[in-house]
Amino acid sequence: MNGGATWSAPAKLAGPMKLSWLPKTSQGRMFGDYISTAVLAGGNAYAVLSVAHARTGSKFHQAMYVPAGGVPVTGGTHPALTRPGSAVPAQRPTVTAPPTAR
């Protein structure tokens, strides 16, 4: 849309979840250490979301989901910020394409 200078309003896709519903790892509690989003022709984003529900004893209840139909990529009027609560727009770094992409 505009390189990430502005964003649409937040949208709740899942939850709420409690941290205790996630397994402990050597790096803290987590379900995975990755993120994935694909934007297809037509403008919808398809994000893979990990969702956890309350444990039953020692058994975890977790799964990966993709919102049906995707989420529209619309841009918006909320400026990207340098930190939460800041009124200063983020400075976007200059991106230089590698020689093979020119």
C-alpha positions as CSV (number, residue, x, y, z in Angstrom):
1,M,0.0,0.0,0.0
2,N,2.5,2.7,1.2
3,G,5.5,0.7,2.3
4,G,4.2,0.3,5.9
5,A,4.0,4.0,6.7
6,T,0.4,3.6,7.9
7,W,-1.6,0.7,9.2
8,S,-5.3,-0.3,9.5
9,A,-6.9,-0.8,12.9
10,P,-6.0,-4.0,14.8
11,A,-8.2,-7.0,14.2
12,K,-8.7,-9.8,16.7
13,L,-8.1,-13.1,15.0
14,A,-7.9,-15.5,18.0
15,G,-7.6,-15.6,21.7
16,P,-7.4,-14.6,24.4
17,M,-4.7,-17.1,25.4
18,K,-2.8,-17.6,28.7
19,L,1.0,-17.9,28.7
20,S,0.7,-21.0,30.9
21,W,-1.1,-22.8,28.0
22,L,2.2,-22.8,26.0
23,P,5.0,-25.3,26.7
24,K,8.2,-24.2,28.3
25,T,11.3,-24.3,26.1
26,S,15.0,-23.4,26.8
27,Q,14.1,-19.9,25.5
28,G,10.9,-19.4,27.4
29,R,7.3,-20.4,26.7
30,M,6.4,-20.7,23.0
31,F,4.5,-22.7,20.4
32,G,7.0,-21.9,17.6
33,D,9.7,-19.5,16.8
34,Y,8.6,-18.5,13.3
35,I,6.0,-16.4,11.6
36,S,4.4,-16.8,8.2
37,T,2.2,-14.6,6.1
38,A,1.5,-14.9,2.3
39,V,-0.2,-12.2,0.3
40,L,-1.9,-13.5,-2.8
41,A,-3.1,-11.7,-5.9
42,G,-6.3,-10.0,-5.0
43,G,-4.8,-8.4,-1.9
44,N,-5.7,-10.8,1.0
45,A,-3.1,-11.8,3.5
46,Y,-3.0,-15.4,4.8
47,A,-1.2,-15.6,8.1
48,V,-0.5,-18.8,10.0
49,L,-1.6,-18.4,13.6
50,S,-0.8,-20.6,16.5
51,V,-3.7,-20.9,18.9
52,A,-3.6,-22.6,22.3
53,H,-6.4,-23.6,24.7
54,A,-6.3,-24.6,28.3
55,R,-4.3,-27.7,29.1
56,T,-6.0,-30.9,30.3
57,G,-3.6,-32.1,33.0
58,S,-0.2,-32.2,31.3
59,K,-1.7,-32.4,27.7
60,F,-1.4,-29.2,25.7
61,H,-4.1,-28.2,23.2
62,Q,-2.5,-26.2,20.4
63,A,-3.0,-26.0,16.6
64,M,-2.1,-23.8,13.6
65,Y,-4.9,-21.9,11.8
66,V,-5.2,-19.7,8.7
67,P,-8.2,-17.2,8.7
68,A,-10.7,-18.4,6.1
69,G,-10.6,-16.2,3.0
70,G,-7.6,-14.3,4.4
71,V,-7.5,-10.8,5.8
72,P,-7.7,-7.8,3.4
73,V,-4.6,-5.8,3.0
74,T,-6.0,-2.3,3.1
75,G,-3.4,0.1,4.6
76,G,-5.0,2.7,6.8
77,T,-4.7,5.9,8.7
78,H,-2.7,4.8,11.7
79,P,0.9,5.9,11.3
80,A,3.7,3.4,12.0
81,L,5.3,4.4,15.3
82,T,8.8,4.0,16.6
83,R,7.5,2.7,19.9
84,P,4.0,2.1,21.5
85,G,2.4,5.4,22.5
86,S,4.9,7.5,20.5
87,A,3.5,10.2,18.3
88,V,6.7,10.3,16.2
89,P,6.4,8.4,12.8
90,A,8.9,5.7,12.3
91,Q,11.8,6.4,10.0
92,R,11.9,3.8,7.3
93,P,15.4,2.6,6.3
94,T,16.7,3.0,2.8
95,V,16.6,-0.3,1.1
96,T,19.2,-1.1,-1.6
97,A,18.6,-4.0,-3.9
98,P,21.4,-6.5,-4.2
99,P,23.2,-6.4,-7.5
100,T,21.5,-9.6,-8.7
101,A,18.0,-8.0,-8.3
102,R,18.8,-4.9,-10.5
